[in-house]
């Protein structure tokens, strides 16, 4: 599992290479937890640029416990639209 660090705390993230099931286009997306989304919204003036930069890299936020589900399940059932998983990318 990969992580993003923000304000001294590590948040789990996952990166998926996916394909749209009917239109066929492909993309690579970073998924994070709603906990990170909530914490990014509470930024101070000093952290605003960093919070915006992090938020701009996230494709979709999932419920905290969903980040640990199998990649295929997340892609098919927990994103804003269902995708076909090609592979999970880890760094």
Secondary structure, 3 states (H helix, E strand, C coil): CEEEEECCEEEEEEEEEEEECCCCCEEEEEEEEHHHHHHHCCCCHHHHHHHHHHHHHCCEEECHHHHHCCHHHHHHHCCCCCEEEEEEECC
